[in-house]
């Protein structure tokens, strides 16, 4: 978006939710037992259980690094 934004035209960004962002709800819906507590382990188990679409590498990296990064809206 930053590459396209030149100030002359407003821009709206839209996104659909990736299943990895809601792992516990997905496990429950799929009736998968023994849900790991650790979010990184949840993503690994999800990748095995629901392999498409693939887990976002940046989301996994952020979870592994253990923190939130600053962002502006």
HUPERA-V745946 format. One record per backbone hydrogen bond with DSSP energy under -1.0 kcal/mol. CO is the residue of the C=O (numbers start at 1). NH is the residue of the N-H. E is the energy in kcal/mol with one decimal. If there is no record, write none. Layout:
CO	NH	E
CO	NH	E
This chain:
1	5	-1.9
18	21	-2.1
19	22	-1.2
22	26	-2.0
23	27	-2.8
24	28	-2.2
25	29	-2.5
26	30	-2.3
27	32	-2.9
28	31	-1.2
38	42	-2.3
39	43	-2.2
40	44	-2.0
41	45	-2.5
42	46	-2.7
43	47	-2.4
44	48	-1.3
45	49	-2.3
46	50	-3.9
56	60	-2.2
57	61	-2.5
58	62	-2.4
59	63	-2.1
60	64	-2.6
61	65	-2.5
62	67	-1.5
